Amino acid sequence: MRISVGVAVTMLVALSIGVSTFVVHSLWWTTARENSRMLAAEINSQIANTVRIEVGLTLRSAEAAWAAVRTIFVQDVIATRQADKREFVFLSQLQAQPNISWIMFGWPDGNFFAAHRLGDGGLEMIEIDSEIQDGMLRTDRYIFIPGDIQFEERGFSPTNFDPREHAWFDNFIGLSTADWIEARDLPGSHRTVYAFAGPVDVNRRRQGVLAVAIETDRLSRFLGTLRPGEFGAAFILDAEGNVIAVPDPDADEVTPARMGEGELFEVAKMSGQQLLGNSNARATMNSTTRVVSDGVPYAVALTPLGFYGWRVATVIPESTFLSGIDETLVNLLYILVGVVIVATGLAIWLVRTVVSNPLARIVEDLSRVERFDTEKITSRPSKLRELSNLSAATANMAAGLSAFRKYVPTDLVRMLVAEGINTQPGGEIKRISVLFCDVAGFTGLSEKLGPEIVQLMAPFFSAASSAIARHDGTIDKFMGDAVMAFWGAPRADSNHAENACRAALDLVESVAATGIKDDEGRPLSIRVGLNTGEALVGNIGSEERLNYTAIGDAVNIASRLEGANKVYGSSVLIGPETRRAAGDSIIVRELDTLAVFGRTGGLVIYELIAMADKSQGTYPWIAAYEEGLEHYRNRRFDAAILAFSAAEKARGADPVSAVMKERASEYLSTPPPADWKGVAVAESK
């Protein structure tokens, strides 16, 4: 029983209902996930506000400390050079402001003084003075005791630190205002700090630059006290998206924050690179994204902190909010997946059996028709009436083409289809290589054998077709005993001359290998002419009948060269353009200068001997022949006869040398006219 396409489509629509149900539930699941993300965003906002407040307090405490110390200097309560009082002021500020890591002062003469917090356990006083210990770095260490500090030790060490070489000093010594700046490579520390720096003037005289700095490890310590969700964390990123503070409750000026640890750090780093990696992303205020790392999804929010381009990044695993929803949905999905699998299996089986497989077979048959491979195409029954009719029509078309393809060069049609050449009259000038080949003595054979000549020539045409196809040639036509082929069209071929030469030699060998013999039992011999040049290539003919062929002088010369083999007793002759284009890939001998029929002037012709990459040994007779040819052209006919004889002897049997030796003998007895230039004239086409 056959059914129509409409019935099949109806069945597919019924099956789609189950899929629609699955889609609806999927949308509900998506909505639940979006709601959970909104909750995550709310938590992110709260964390961001908390971090923003803490960062603001830290920055304001640094600015307040700077203002307090500056006021003491400006009001001349103490002088900047009063070491003991200055030390007391710096110590008191570090004790009063636990978020401050450095208070430092640099003088225009290169001297330097700083107080540096050493975590919660103590601090150090650092001084570089050219008049103390030859400008060495003096370090006084103190420890905190309840309600006071206690001196521990003093040390001196060599140093090349000069505050004038650092931006926090150099940028502000000539200004009148204070601002924040990034600083690094302070004495005894390679960490990056953020300093509030500005100049200090006393009685309108510039004393130096005062700076109060914070280290991001203090911020890491604060982040360690936060917990966004059960398994989340907060990070601080700089303007370029690099992580500069991580949650670490143990971090301080002595113990650096544990950077690069944990999956949440990698997620924060990845988010910073994605969202802050270009200027457009940096311009946005708030950025949110979903990052999947090792198969685990995370909700990430980046919120500006209003300082130095910093942002707080809160990273929360989605499972924190979705675990309950996911569990319910997983159970529901198991049921839906079971139903969908069964329904999909039935739908796939039905579609493949009724529609897909029959259509695939018909498409395969049509592809064979396109390739002219019509022998294996048969009518394929189908339960769909339309597909059954289509298969039958394809089989009938294949049967018609099967008979037609014997009259058309199948390979040519395939190439024309592949190259997309329009089947309209017209052509274009292309540089190609053209080959003509025919059987020696065919006229006599056809008269002797009559209809039996067809059986004799069939193996020849088969061998010729195979040799040309092996080297990417295009068979133009068969003309009696002759074959015309060309290279370089319709398929482009930059090595068309070389490929044509390979095909010519292969053709000679292939015909010899068939063992074809004429009516008298002699091996069938062929003659090949090959030439390269520009020709008009395309669809030649009328709207009713076309022939994809090549016409022009290059084609005519190839035909004349094929005929010239008859004069010289050679097998393969090529023109000078083929010799030049094939270059060192072929081995040839310069045969003669020939004035071919229908063309004025002489044409240097060559005999194709072998391909260079398949050559076995050397050919000393080529040099002997070409020496004879040089003597011949310069009217030294006696020397030419000796050289041609040497070439003939070296080769064993050389019809060409015999022909040229006979010509030289004739000219020796009857010298040519004074205007003779050594050009032979082809007396026929």
Order of alpha helices (4+ residues) and beta strands (2+ residues): alpha-alpha-beta-beta-beta-beta-beta-alpha-beta-beta-beta-alpha-beta-beta-alpha-alpha-beta-beta-beta-alpha-alpha-alpha-alpha-beta-alpha-alpha-beta-beta-alpha-beta-beta-alpha-beta-alpha-beta-beta-alpha-alpha-alpha-beta
